[in-house]
Amino acid sequence: SSPNDSVRPDAVQAVEVLGREALPVSTPVDLAGAVQSMWTAGRNSEFVNGVMLAPGTGRYEAFTLSVACGR
């Protein structure tokens, strides 16, 4: 997400951190609105909860993303 723009839609992408470098491991997923907040869902880091601001309605919407590792 962009820290300077809370109006335009964001995208999320999985990355793997190797040493000090973050490498993309998925294609970006476009969201309908601007991400306001994201956090892991409890102890299970395979799920992420988030809140975005929907541009069409001006209302906040919650979402959950899941990640499946191929290892």
Protein Blocks (a to p, Z undefined) as FASTA:
>chain_A
ZZkbckbccdddddddehjaccdfbdcdddfbdcfbdcdehjblkbccdddddfklopac
ddddddddfZZ
